[in-house]
Amino acid sequence: MKIKILEWSGVITAILYSLLVAFNIGAEFFAFFLLLISAILIGLWSFKENHKGILFLQLFYATAGIIGMIRWF
């Protein structure tokens, strides 16, 4: 059950990130923070479930989230 929580909470935070960026309401820093959280959650899920491709992708998303927060700060 805990594995599903990692997966779905990561998905929900990624969806919220996408919506905040798409609405262009000035919440980009918070959006990139959500991207980072999503990448961590889905990264943990993919590591536990041995999904190496998804884990690699989440490392990229986490990096993009950190860069985005630095650039918008």
C-alpha positions as CSV (number, residue, x, y, z in Angstrom):
1,M,0.0,0.0,0.0
2,K,2.8,2.4,0.8
3,I,4.2,1.9,-2.7
4,K,0.9,3.1,-4.2
5,I,1.0,6.2,-2.0
6,L,4.4,7.1,-3.4
7,E,3.2,6.5,-7.0
8,W,-0.1,8.4,-6.8
9,S,1.1,11.3,-4.6
10,G,3.9,11.8,-7.1
11,V,1.4,11.8,-10.0
12,I,-0.8,14.3,-8.2
13,T,2.0,16.7,-7.5
14,A,3.2,16.5,-11.1
15,I,-0.3,17.3,-12.3
16,L,-0.5,20.3,-9.9
17,Y,3.0,21.4,-11.2
18,S,1.8,21.3,-14.8
19,L,-1.4,23.3,-14.1
20,L,0.4,26.0,-12.1
21,V,2.9,26.5,-15.0
22,A,0.1,26.4,-17.6
23,F,-2.1,28.9,-15.8
24,N,0.8,31.4,-15.7
25,I,-0.4,32.9,-12.4
26,G,3.1,33.7,-10.9
27,A,3.4,30.6,-8.9
28,E,6.3,29.2,-10.8
29,F,8.6,28.8,-7.8
30,F,6.0,26.7,-6.0
31,A,5.4,24.8,-9.2
32,F,9.0,23.8,-9.6
33,F,9.0,22.8,-5.9
34,L,6.1,20.5,-6.7
35,L,8.1,19.1,-9.6
36,L,11.0,18.3,-7.3
37,I,8.7,16.6,-4.7
38,S,7.0,14.7,-7.5
39,A,10.3,13.5,-8.9
40,I,11.4,12.4,-5.4
41,L,8.2,10.5,-4.8
42,I,8.0,8.8,-8.2
43,G,11.8,8.2,-8.0
44,L,11.4,6.3,-4.7
45,W,8.5,4.3,-6.2
46,S,10.4,3.4,-9.3
47,F,13.5,2.4,-7.3
48,K,11.4,0.1,-5.1
49,E,9.7,-1.4,-8.1
50,N,12.9,-1.6,-10.1
51,H,11.8,0.7,-13.0
52,K,15.2,1.9,-14.0
53,G,14.0,4.0,-17.0
54,I,11.4,5.9,-14.9
55,L,14.0,6.4,-12.1
56,F,16.5,7.9,-14.6
57,L,13.7,10.2,-15.9
58,Q,12.9,11.3,-12.3
59,L,16.6,12.3,-11.8
60,F,16.2,14.6,-14.8
61,Y,12.9,16.1,-13.5
62,A,14.4,16.6,-10.0
63,T,17.3,18.5,-11.6
64,A,14.9,20.6,-13.7
65,G,12.9,21.4,-10.5
66,I,16.0,22.6,-8.7
67,I,17.2,24.7,-11.7
68,G,13.7,26.1,-12.0
69,M,13.6,27.1,-8.3
70,I,17.0,28.7,-8.5
71,R,16.1,30.7,-11.7
72,W,12.7,31.9,-10.2
73,F,14.1,32.8,-6.8
